[in-house]
Amino acid sequence: MKAAILHAADAVPVYGDFAEPAAGEESQIVEFVAAGIHHITRSVATGRHYSRGGVFPAIPGLNAVARTAGGGLVFTSSGKPPYGTFAERIASPGAMRFPLPDEAQPEAVAAGVNPGMASWLPLKARQAEAGRLGTVLVLGVTGMSGFLAAQNARLLGAARVIGSGRSEPGLERAAAAGAQTLSLTGDRDTDAQALAKVLDGDTPGLVLDFVWGPVAETTFQALGRQGLSEDSADIKYVQIGSLAGAQAAVPSSLLRSRKLTISGSGAGSIPAADIKAQIPAYIQLIADGSVQVPFRTFPLSDIAKAWTASAESGPRVVLVRD
């Protein structure tokens, strides 16, 4: 079969022939329709993600929209390495096969489920814990995951959504989705002061961090407080991505002076059953237009160009069948 093939961690995938996948007891062969090239897709494929070491040659791709033998469209995941979803045929695991509603646009689902679920899960968890969403702060709102986080927070009733980032087009897009935006300069003191001014005493109940690194340190500085009075806030800081850096220093004074919980959200920290339970509902939100997912398409045979384009900001790159 034809597939996108990655031969080394620092290489660009090429279009070529790869051995057919084999169906197992709980999997079936489905036909590729569309798949998004997400940040995690690139990270996992190159062996840089914590979930898996690099295996080469391999077919990239963690999930996709595919067509079953019966003609129905499903959102599914890949089989075991070296098989991913960027191929004409996929061994679809039975536990990760979700039918698409009739009104769903396959490309939008392929583009949106992965980045959208990244914030949907912690937002739902916070809503269930607190009963409501107050102010939600999104770090990295200019990326696709951050943009969808702003939409998700609004959908779930957040009183206020604040998003920070550096891309002006991305900030404009987030503002159109209902977020109050802050353009970062890269200077920690300047940005911390600007964020504190935007918050104006309105401490976020939930922080969704897609970037970590220096941006997280800037946020910690802005969230600092003085005094011995009991903290009236309850901040849940959820670390989701690390596009700005893998490390961030947390001030000890912040942890002692504030009611602040820092946790991660990703494969391994969230039960697989909880993730699977929310996927159908999120697919429906994309299908009915409640969540808007900008995307641009490339044929699978043009994987090299698509892979390069996916490293840029903007609409999510989606591979489609030739």
C-alpha positions as CSV (number, residue, x, y, z in Angstrom):
1,M,0.0,0.0,0.0
2,K,1.0,3.6,-0.3
3,A,1.9,5.5,2.9
4,A,3.9,8.4,4.4
5,I,7.1,6.8,5.6
6,L,9.5,8.4,8.1
7,H,13.1,6.9,7.9
8,A,14.8,8.9,10.7
9,A,13.9,11.3,13.5
10,D,15.2,14.4,11.7
11,A,14.0,13.4,8.3
12,V,10.9,14.5,6.4
13,P,8.4,11.7,5.6
14,V,8.3,10.4,2.0
15,Y,5.5,8.9,0.0
16,G,6.2,5.3,-0.9
17,D,5.2,1.6,-0.5
18,F,4.9,0.0,2.9
19,A,3.7,-3.5,3.9
20,E,0.0,-3.9,4.5
21,P,-1.2,-3.9,8.1
22,A,-2.7,-7.0,9.5
23,A,-6.1,-7.1,11.3
24,G,-6.0,-8.6,14.8
25,E,-8.7,-10.1,17.0
26,E,-10.0,-6.7,18.1
27,S,-9.0,-4.7,15.0
28,Q,-10.2,-4.3,11.5
29,I,-8.8,-2.8,8.3
30,V,-10.3,0.5,7.4
31,E,-9.6,2.9,4.5
32,F,-7.9,6.2,5.1
33,V,-10.0,9.4,4.6
34,A,-8.3,12.2,6.5
35,A,-5.8,12.8,9.3
36,G,-4.4,15.9,11.0
37,I,-0.7,16.5,11.4
38,H,-0.7,17.6,15.1
39,H,2.2,18.7,17.2
40,I,2.0,15.4,19.2
41,T,2.0,13.5,15.9
42,R,5.3,14.9,15.0
43,S,6.7,14.5,18.5
44,V,5.7,10.8,18.8
45,A,6.8,9.9,15.2
46,T,10.3,11.3,15.8
47,G,10.7,9.6,19.2
48,R,10.7,12.9,21.2
49,H,7.5,12.3,23.0
50,Y,7.5,10.6,26.4
51,S,5.0,8.0,25.3
52,R,7.3,6.1,22.9
53,G,10.8,5.8,21.5
54,G,11.5,6.2,17.8
55,V,11.0,3.3,15.5
56,F,12.2,3.6,11.9
57,P,11.1,3.2,9.2
58,A,7.6,4.0,10.4
59,I,4.3,5.4,9.3
60,P,3.5,8.6,11.3
61,G,-0.1,9.4,12.5
62,L,-1.9,8.8,15.8
63,N,-5.5,9.1,14.6
64,A,-7.6,9.6,11.5
65,V,-11.0,9.5,10.0
66,A,-11.4,6.3,8.0
67,R,-14.1,4.4,6.1
68,T,-15.1,0.9,7.2
69,A,-15.9,-2.0,5.0
70,G,-19.6,-1.2,5.5
71,G,-19.1,2.3,4.2
72,G,-19.4,4.3,7.4
73,L,-17.0,6.9,8.6
74,V,-15.2,6.5,11.9
75,F,-12.7,8.4,14.0
76,T,-10.0,5.9,14.9
77,S,-6.4,5.5,16.1
78,S,-3.4,3.8,14.7
79,G,-2.2,0.2,15.3
80,K,1.1,-0.7,16.9
81,P,4.4,0.7,15.6
82,P,5.6,0.9,13.0
83,Y,2.1,1.5,11.7
84,G,0.4,4.9,12.0
85,T,-2.6,6.4,10.3
86,F,-0.9,8.2,7.4
87,A,-1.5,5.3,5.0
88,E,-4.1,4.0,2.6
89,R,-5.2,1.3,5.1
90,I,-5.2,1.3,8.9
91,A,-5.6,-1.5,11.4
92,S,-8.3,0.2,13.5
93,P,-8.5,-0.9,17.1
94,G,-12.0,-1.8,18.2
95,A,-11.8,0.3,21.4
96,M,-10.9,3.4,19.4
97,R,-13.5,3.5,16.7
98,F,-16.1,6.2,16.9
99,P,-18.8,6.7,14.2
100,L,-19.1,10.2,12.7
101,P,-22.5,11.9,12.6
102,D,-23.9,12.2,9.1
103,E,-23.4,16.0,9.1
104,A,-19.7,15.8,10.1
105,Q,-17.0,17.1,7.8
106,P,-14.3,14.4,8.0
107,E,-11.4,17.0,7.5
108,A,-12.7,19.1,10.4
109,V,-13.0,16.1,12.7
110,A,-9.5,15.0,11.8
111,A,-8.2,18.5,12.4
112,G,-10.0,19.2,15.7
113,V,-10.4,16.1,17.9
114,N,-6.8,15.8,19.0
115,P,-6.1,19.5,19.9
116,G,-9.6,20.1,21.1
117,M,-9.7,17.2,23.6
118,A,-6.5,18.6,25.1
119,S,-8.4,21.3,26.9
120,W,-11.9,19.7,26.9
121,L,-10.9,17.1,29.5
122,P,-9.4,19.5,32.1
123,L,-12.2,22.0,31.5
124,K,-14.8,19.3,32.1
125,A,-12.9,18.1,35.2
126,R,-12.7,21.6,36.7
127,Q,-16.4,22.2,35.9
128,A,-17.4,19.0,37.7
129,E,-15.2,19.8,40.7
130,A,-16.1,23.4,41.1
131,G,-19.7,23.4,39.7
132,R,-18.8,26.2,37.3
133,L,-16.0,27.8,35.4
134,G,-14.9,31.2,36.5
135,T,-12.0,32.8,34.8
136,V,-9.9,30.6,32.5
137,L,-6.4,31.6,31.5
138,V,-5.0,30.0,28.3
139,L,-1.3,30.2,27.7
140,G,-0.5,29.7,24.0
141,V,-3.9,30.7,22.8
142,T,-2.5,31.5,19.4
143,G,-1.9,27.8,18.5
144,M,-4.7,25.5,17.4
145,S,-5.0,23.8,20.8
146,G,-5.2,27.2,22.5
147,F,-7.7,28.5,20.0
148,L,-10.0,25.5,20.6
149,A,-9.4,25.9,24.4
150,A,-10.9,29.4,24.2
151,Q,-13.9,28.1,22.3
152,N,-14.3,25.1,24.7
153,A,-14.2,27.3,27.8
154,R,-16.9,29.6,26.4
155,L,-19.0,26.6,25.4
156,L,-18.8,25.3,29.0
157,G,-19.8,28.6,30.5
158,A,-16.5,30.2,31.6
159,A,-17.2,33.7,32.9
160,R,-14.1,35.1,31.4
161,V,-11.4,33.7,29.0
162,I,-8.0,35.3,28.9
163,G,-5.5,34.1,26.3
164,S,-1.8,35.1,25.8
165,G,0.5,34.5,22.9
166,R,2.8,36.2,20.4
167,S,1.2,35.7,17.0
168,E,-1.0,38.7,16.1
169,P,-3.1,36.7,13.6
170,G,-3.6,34.0,16.3
171,L,-4.5,36.6,18.9
172,E,-7.1,38.1,16.5
173,R,-8.6,34.6,16.0
174,A,-8.8,34.0,19.7
175,A,-10.4,37.4,20.3
176,A,-13.0,36.5,17.6
177,A,-13.7,33.4,19.7
178,G,-14.5,35.5,22.7
179,A,-11.2,35.6,24.5
180,Q,-9.6,38.7,26.0
181,T,-6.1,38.6,24.6
182,L,-2.6,39.6,25.7
183,S,0.3,40.0,23.3
184,L,3.5,38.8,24.9
185,T,6.8,40.7,24.3
186,G,9.2,38.0,25.5
187,D,10.4,40.2,28.4
188,R,9.5,38.4,31.6
189,D,9.0,41.4,33.8
190,T,7.1,43.4,31.2
191,D,4.8,40.4,30.4
192,A,4.2,39.6,34.0
193,Q,3.2,43.1,34.8
194,A,0.9,43.2,31.7
195,L,-0.8,39.9,32.7
196,A,-1.3,41.1,36.3
197,K,-2.9,44.3,34.9
198,V,-5.2,42.2,32.6
199,L,-6.2,40.0,35.5
200,D,-6.8,43.0,37.7
201,G,-7.2,40.9,40.8
202,D,-9.4,38.4,39.0
203,T,-7.4,35.2,39.8
204,P,-8.1,32.5,37.3
205,G,-9.6,29.3,38.6
206,L,-8.1,27.3,35.8
207,V,-4.9,27.9,33.8
208,L,-4.4,25.8,30.6
209,D,-0.7,25.9,29.7
210,F,0.2,24.7,26.2
211,V,3.7,26.2,26.2
212,W,5.4,25.9,29.6
213,G,9.0,27.2,29.7
214,P,9.6,31.0,30.1
215,V,5.8,31.7,29.5
216,A,5.0,29.6,32.6
217,E,7.6,31.4,34.7
218,T,6.1,34.7,33.6
219,T,2.7,33.5,34.7
220,F,4.0,32.3,38.0
221,Q,5.4,35.8,38.6
222,A,2.1,37.5,37.7
223,L,0.2,35.1,40.0
224,G,2.4,35.9,43.0
225,R,0.9,37.6,46.1
226,Q,2.1,39.1,49.3
227,G,0.7,39.0,52.8
228,L,-0.2,36.3,55.4
229,S,-4.0,36.3,54.8
230,E,-5.6,33.1,53.7
231,D,-5.7,32.8,49.9
232,S,-9.4,33.1,48.7
233,A,-8.6,31.7,45.3
234,D,-8.2,28.0,44.2
235,I,-6.0,27.9,41.1
236,K,-5.8,24.7,39.1
237,Y,-2.8,25.0,36.8
238,V,-2.8,22.3,34.1
239,Q,0.4,21.7,32.1
240,I,-0.5,20.3,28.6
241,G,2.2,21.2,26.2
242,S,5.8,22.5,26.2
243,L,6.3,24.4,22.9
244,A,8.1,27.2,24.7
245,G,10.4,24.9,26.7
246,A,10.6,21.6,28.6
247,Q,11.6,23.2,31.9
248,A,10.1,25.9,34.1
249,A,11.1,27.1,37.6
250,V,8.3,27.3,40.1
251,P,8.9,29.9,42.9
252,S,8.6,28.3,46.3
253,S,6.9,31.4,47.6
254,L,4.1,31.0,45.1
255,L,3.4,27.5,46.3
256,R,3.4,28.6,49.9
257,S,1.3,31.7,49.5
258,R,-1.4,30.6,47.2
259,K,-3.8,27.8,47.0
260,L,-2.4,26.5,43.8
261,T,-2.3,23.0,42.3
262,I,0.0,22.2,39.4
263,S,-0.8,19.0,37.5
264,G,-0.4,17.6,34.0
265,S,-2.9,16.5,31.4
266,G,-1.9,13.9,28.9
267,A,-1.6,10.2,28.0
268,G,-0.8,8.4,31.2
269,S,-2.2,11.0,33.6
270,I,-5.8,10.6,32.5
271,P,-7.5,7.2,32.4
272,A,-8.0,6.0,28.9
273,A,-11.7,5.3,29.6
274,D,-12.2,9.0,30.6
275,I,-10.7,10.1,27.3
276,K,-12.8,7.7,25.2
277,A,-16.0,8.6,27.0
278,Q,-15.6,12.3,25.9
279,I,-14.6,11.7,22.2
280,P,-18.1,11.1,20.8
281,A,-19.5,14.3,22.4
282,Y,-16.6,16.4,21.1
283,I,-17.0,14.9,17.6
284,Q,-20.6,16.1,17.7
285,L,-19.6,19.6,18.7
286,I,-17.4,19.8,15.6
287,A,-20.0,18.2,13.4
288,D,-22.8,20.7,14.4
289,G,-20.5,23.7,14.2
290,S,-20.4,24.5,17.9
291,V,-16.6,24.3,17.6
292,Q,-15.0,25.9,14.6
293,V,-11.8,24.2,13.4
294,P,-9.8,26.0,10.7
295,F,-7.8,23.6,8.5
296,R,-6.0,23.3,5.2
297,T,-5.6,20.1,3.2
298,F,-2.8,18.3,1.4
299,P,-3.1,15.0,-0.5
300,L,-1.3,12.1,1.3
301,S,1.1,11.8,-1.7
302,D,2.3,15.4,-0.9
303,I,3.3,14.4,2.6
304,A,6.7,16.1,2.5
305,K,5.2,19.5,1.7
306,A,2.4,18.9,4.3
307,W,4.9,17.9,7.0
308,T,6.9,21.1,6.5
309,A,3.7,23.2,6.5
310,S,2.5,21.6,9.7
311,A,5.4,23.2,11.6
312,E,4.0,26.6,10.9
313,S,1.3,28.4,12.8
314,G,-2.2,28.8,11.3
315,P,-5.0,26.4,10.3
316,R,-4.3,22.7,11.1
317,V,-2.7,20.7,8.2
318,V,-4.9,17.8,7.3
319,L,-3.9,14.9,4.9
320,V,-6.6,13.6,2.7
321,R,-6.8,10.6,0.3
322,D,-5.5,11.2,-3.2
